[in-house]
Amino acid sequence: MLDAICELTSEQGETTRVTYQVFTFARMPEEDIDRLRQRLFCPACGGRAYFRKASKDGKAACFGSRYHRFDCIEFKPSAQKSREEQDAIEVHQQLVDADALMIDFSLKPSKGHSIKAKSKDSVAHTQHKAVNTADYSSNSVSHLATSGGVQEAGADYRTLQPANGDIQKTQAKRVPSQGLEKLLHSLLRGSDLASSDLWVYTDSERKYRWRAKNLFVNFADADPSDHKPHMYWGTISHTDPTMSWLNPADSKDIGIPIDGIKQPLLAQFEIEDKRGLEGAGLILFGKCFWNKEKTRKIIQLWNNDLQRIFISKLED
Ligand SMILES: [Zn+2]
């Protein structure tokens, strides 16, 4: 259980209920934890809950309850929920342990999401090379805003040069890598990744790095005026009738065009129909810009590179 409800009583006797994430809770001072321990409840069924701190041999801190109602989803979480929570815990541990993280765009999804081998997918390979020649920076102004397409991003993006020697220090250490699937599950489960200062590299040569909080952007916060690429994430609400656009649940005025990559994309994630996309988690590297009429924000997948998008389907 990653969340628990804590009932707090004020001096005036008023009760307020606060939802704690286990990552936040575990970081509080010991005396606060002990003060709140016995006020914890299951967020789904209201059963009394407990907190267990991380074990010395590496078991993560967790909430639990022996008082779940028999039909409580937290009592018998689905395999999908358990796996996503496990992913969130793994990424959280990387946040705690490492100074930096590398996104491995080539990492294959876990067994739970069986995905067809795509060695024949030459598109992804060539595009990957193209992407490596482009820089993404946080201080350059690109010509993308006027041309309106991510594909035209060229060499006018530069990595921020570190003001001090900390990049060398970081590089001297081994940088753990993580794939899009677990990063997405971690973000969906409300991890600290979205607000973390951790350095994240988006290429294996470690030329391009970002603070996690600047890189990961929920669809609801997409800003077409910042002219920078980001890892946009959230959930899919639905597609248009022709399955040419993905519409995020997080924001009504965003569309993600997939017309040019529809067939390989749907094949990659074994999606057969519109329903297969409804409620799915989505993360993609791309840029956000206005449509011509400035009525709708468009998020374009970077170079239409299929390695830079991940869809986490609902299992049912
Ligand atoms: Zn419960």
Residues whose N, C-alpha, C, O or C-beta is under 5 A from the ligand:
A	BS01	ZN	C42 A44 C45 G46 G47 H68 R69 C72 E74 F75
